[in-house]
Amino acid sequence: MPLYYFNIQDGRSHSSDTEGTEYTGVHEAQVDAIRMLVAIARDEWPDGRANHLVVQISDENHQPVMEAKIDCAVTIFDTATKHNTGASR
């Protein structure tokens, strides 16, 4: 089975996969990359530590074959002012 490497960037750091993982093909590796992005986002975004994540998959020759990205932006609006305005009417 082919070996694939997953390199992760979170906007602050880069983590290189030195061991690799065997998959039946690139589609199976792609599915895992997406699962990885979701798991990392779940862990990192609630406290605002990351807003841009990239997982790059490379083949056995360390040549890139796929890249999956996810971005997140959170805007908090001042709802207290809006509620206070509505209550004074």
C-alpha positions in Angstrom: 0.0 0.0 0.0 1.2 3.5 -0.7 2.6 5.6 2.1 1.3 9.2 2.7 2.7 12.0 4.9 0.5 14.6 6.6 2.1 18.0 7.2 0.0 20.4 9.3 0.2 24.2 9.4 -1.9 26.3 11.8 -0.7 29.8 11.0 1.8 29.8 13.8 3.7 26.5 13.4 4.4 23.7 11.0 4.3 20.0 12.0 5.9 17.5 9.6 5.0 13.9 9.5 8.1 11.8 9.5 6.6 8.3 9.8 3.8 8.4 7.2 0.6 6.3 7.1 -0.3 3.6 4.6 -3.6 4.0 2.6 -5.1 2.2 -0.3 -5.0 5.4 -2.3 -5.1 9.2 -2.2 -8.9 9.3 -1.7 -8.6 7.4 1.6 -5.9 9.8 2.7 -8.0 12.8 1.7 -10.9 11.6 3.9 -8.5 11.3 6.9 -7.1 14.8 6.1 -10.6 16.3 6.4 -11.2 14.4 9.6 -7.9 15.8 10.9 -8.9 19.4 10.0 -12.2 19.1 11.8 -10.6 17.6 14.9 -7.9 20.2 15.1 -10.4 23.0 14.5 -12.5 21.7 17.4 -9.5 21.7 19.7 -7.9 25.0 18.6 -10.7 27.5 17.7 -12.8 27.8 20.8 -10.1 29.8 22.5 -9.0 31.6 19.3 -5.5 30.0 19.0 -5.9 29.2 15.3 -7.9 30.6 12.4 -6.2 29.1 9.4 -5.4 25.4 9.2 -3.7 23.5 6.3 -3.1 19.8 6.0 -0.8 18.9 3.0 -0.5 15.3 2.0 2.7 14.1 0.3 3.4 10.8 -1.3 6.2 8.3 -0.6 8.6 10.6 -2.5 7.5 13.6 -0.4 5.9 15.2 -3.4 2.6 17.1 -2.6 -0.5 15.3 -3.9 -3.3 17.2 -2.0 -3.9 20.1 0.3 -6.9 20.7 2.5 -7.6 24.0 4.1 -10.1 25.4 6.6 -10.4 29.0 7.7 -12.5 30.5 10.5 -13.3 34.0 11.6 -15.4 34.9 14.6 -16.9 38.3 15.1 -18.5 39.1 18.5 -21.0 41.9 18.4 -21.9 44.0 21.4 -25.4 42.7 22.0 -25.6 44.3 25.5 -26.0 47.7 23.9 -28.7 46.5 21.6 -30.6 44.8 24.5 -30.3 47.9 26.6 -31.6 50.1 23.8 -34.6 47.9 23.3 -35.4 47.8 27.0 -35.6 51.6 27.4 -38.4 52.0 24.8 
